[in-house]
Amino acid sequence: MKQVAKLEFKFHQTKRELEKINSDVQSLESELKQLSDKYEAAMLDRQKLQEEAEIMERRLVAAEKLISGLGSENERSHS
């Protein structure tokens, strides 16, 4: 009988430990999901900013060409 009581105690103790581990795993999975969502949002923001930077770079190049062309035109008209 004493052996059965020890085994039951050990069973319940192990069961509580397993429940705690399962709870910890669920918490970690939830945290991982949140971090994954934040990472995905950050990557989308990065992509959007990169696209905007590329647009601004093209506009800057076009503006520099326009300014250069206007400067050349101005020199020709004053010559």
Backbone as numpy.savetxt, mean C-alpha at the origin, in Angstrom:
# Nx Ny Nz CAx CAy CAz Cx Cy Cz
-8.99 -43.68 38.04 -9.81 -42.49 38.04 -8.96 -41.24 38.04
-7.88 -41.25 38.82 -6.99 -40.09 38.89 -6.37 -39.80 37.52
-6.03 -40.84 36.81 -5.44 -40.70 35.46 -6.44 -40.04 34.50
-7.71 -40.41 34.61 -8.75 -39.84 33.76 -8.90 -38.35 34.06
-8.87 -37.98 35.31 -8.99 -36.58 35.70 -7.82 -35.76 35.15
-6.61 -36.33 35.24 -5.43 -35.64 34.69 -5.58 -35.44 33.18
-6.04 -36.50 32.51 -6.22 -36.40 31.05 -7.30 -35.39 30.68
-8.38 -35.36 31.44 -9.43 -34.37 31.18 -8.92 -32.96 31.41
-8.17 -32.78 32.49 -7.59 -31.47 32.77 -6.67 -31.04 31.63
-5.80 -31.94 31.23 -4.87 -31.64 30.13 -5.62 -31.33 28.84
-6.70 -32.09 28.57 -7.51 -31.86 27.39 -8.10 -30.46 27.40
-8.69 -30.07 28.54 -9.32 -28.74 28.63 -8.28 -27.62 28.56
-7.13 -27.87 29.17 -6.04 -26.88 29.11 -5.56 -26.71 27.66
-5.38 -27.80 26.98 -4.94 -27.77 25.59 -6.00 -27.13 24.70
-7.26 -27.42 25.00 -8.36 -26.83 24.24 -8.37 -25.31 24.40
-8.16 -24.80 25.62 -8.10 -23.35 25.85 -6.92 -22.72 25.11
-5.78 -23.42 25.14 -4.60 -22.92 24.42 -4.88 -22.84 22.91
-5.54 -23.86 22.39 -5.89 -23.89 20.96 -6.85 -22.74 20.63
-7.82 -22.51 21.50 -8.76 -21.40 21.27 -8.03 -20.06 21.27
-7.07 -19.89 22.17 -6.29 -18.65 22.20 -5.47 -18.50 20.93
-4.85 -19.59 20.52 -4.04 -19.55 19.29 -4.93 -19.21 18.10
-6.10 -19.82 18.02 -7.03 -19.52 16.93 -7.47 -18.07 16.96
-7.69 -17.53 18.16 -8.06 -16.13 18.30 -6.92 -15.22 17.83
-5.69 -15.58 18.22 -4.52 -14.81 17.79 -4.36 -14.85 16.27
-4.59 -16.01 15.70 -4.50 -16.15 14.24 -5.54 -15.27 13.56
-6.76 -15.25 14.08 -7.81 -14.41 13.50 -7.44 -12.94 13.59
-6.87 -12.54 14.73 -6.44 -11.15 14.90 -5.35 -10.80 13.89
-4.39 -11.70 13.74 -3.30 -11.46 12.78 -3.82 -11.41 11.35
-4.77 -12.29 11.02 -5.34 -12.27 9.67 -6.09 -10.97 9.42
-6.79 -10.48 10.43 -7.50 -9.21 10.30 -6.51 -8.06 10.10
-5.44 -8.07 10.90 -4.42 -7.03 10.76 -3.74 -7.10 9.39
-3.47 -8.30 8.94 -2.86 -8.50 7.63 -3.77 -7.97 6.53
-5.07 -8.22 6.65 -6.04 -7.72 5.66 -6.03 -6.19 5.64
-6.01 -5.57 6.82 -5.98 -4.10 6.88 -4.71 -3.56 6.25
-3.58 -4.18 6.57 -2.31 -3.73 5.99 -2.29 -3.95 4.48
-2.85 -5.05 4.03 -2.91 -5.33 2.61 -3.77 -4.28 1.89
-4.91 -3.92 2.51 -5.78 -2.90 1.93 -5.06 -1.55 1.87
-4.34 -1.21 2.94 -3.59 0.05 2.96 -2.50 0.05 1.88
-1.81 -1.09 1.74 -0.77 -1.20 0.72 -1.35 -1.03 -0.67
-2.48 -1.68 -0.92 -3.13 -1.57 -2.23 -3.53 -0.12 -2.51
-4.09 0.56 -1.51 -4.48 1.96 -1.67 -3.25 2.83 -1.93
-2.16 2.56 -1.21 -0.93 3.33 -1.41 -0.36 3.10 -2.81
-0.44 1.88 -3.30 0.06 1.59 -4.64 -0.79 2.30 -5.70
-2.09 2.35 -5.49 -2.96 3.07 -6.42 -2.65 4.57 -6.40
-2.43 5.12 -5.20 -2.05 6.53 -5.09 -0.72 6.78 -5.79
0.22 5.87 -5.59 1.54 6.01 -6.22 1.41 6.01 -7.74
0.60 5.10 -8.25 0.40 5.02 -9.70 -0.23 6.31 -10.22
-1.22 6.81 -9.50 -1.89 8.04 -9.91 -0.91 9.22 -9.89
-0.11 9.31 -8.84 0.87 10.39 -8.75 1.93 10.27 -9.85
2.34 9.05 -10.15 3.32 8.84 -11.21 2.76 9.28 -12.56
1.49 8.93 -12.82 0.85 9.35 -14.07 0.75 10.88 -14.14
0.39 11.51 -13.01 0.30 12.97 -12.98 1.67 13.60 -13.20
2.71 13.00 -12.62 4.07 13.52 -12.80 4.49 13.42 -14.26
4.13 12.33 -14.91 4.46 12.16 -16.33 3.73 13.21 -17.18
2.48 13.49 -16.85 1.72 14.52 -17.57 2.39 15.88 -17.37
2.76 16.20 -16.13 3.41 17.47 -15.83 4.75 17.58 -16.55
5.48 16.47 -16.63 6.77 16.48 -17.34 6.56 16.79 -18.82
5.53 16.17 -19.42 5.26 16.45 -20.84 4.84 17.91 -21.03
4.06 18.44 -20.11 3.65 19.84 -20.20 4.84 20.77 -20.05
5.75 20.42 -19.14 6.95 21.22 -18.94 7.81 21.23 -20.20
7.99 20.08 -20.82 8.77 20.00 -22.06 8.10 20.84 -23.15
6.77 20.73 -23.26 6.05 21.50 -24.27 6.18 23.00 -23.98
6.10 23.39 -22.71 6.23 24.80 -22.36 7.63 25.31 -22.67
8.64 24.50 -22.38 10.02 24.90 -22.68 10.22 25.08 -24.19
9.63 24.18 -24.98 9.74 24.32 -26.44 9.03 25.59 -26.90
7.87 25.85 -26.33 7.11 27.05 -26.70 7.89 28.31 -26.33
8.46 28.33 -25.14 9.24 29.49 -24.70 10.45 29.67 -25.60
11.12 28.58 -25.91 12.29 28.64 -26.78 11.89 29.15 -28.17
10.77 28.64 -28.68 10.30 29.08 -29.99 9.92 30.55 -29.98
9.27 30.99 -28.94 8.90 32.40 -28.84 10.14 33.28 -28.71
11.15 32.77 -27.98 12.40 33.54 -27.86 13.08 33.67 -29.21
13.10 32.61 -29.98 13.70 32.66 -31.33 12.90 33.61 -32.21
11.59 33.56 -32.12 10.73 34.45 -32.92 10.97 35.89 -32.54
11.12 36.13 -31.24 11.36 37.49 -30.77 12.68 38.02 -31.29
13.72 37.16 -31.32 15.02 37.58 -31.84 14.92 37.89 -33.34
14.20 37.10 -34.09 14.07 37.32 -35.52 13.30 38.62 -35.82
12.31 38.90 -34.99 11.52 40.09 -35.24 12.30 41.34 -34.87
13.28 41.26 -34.00 14.07 42.42 -33.61 15.34 42.56 -34.46
15.58 41.58 -35.29 16.80 41.67 -36.11 16.58 42.41 -37.38
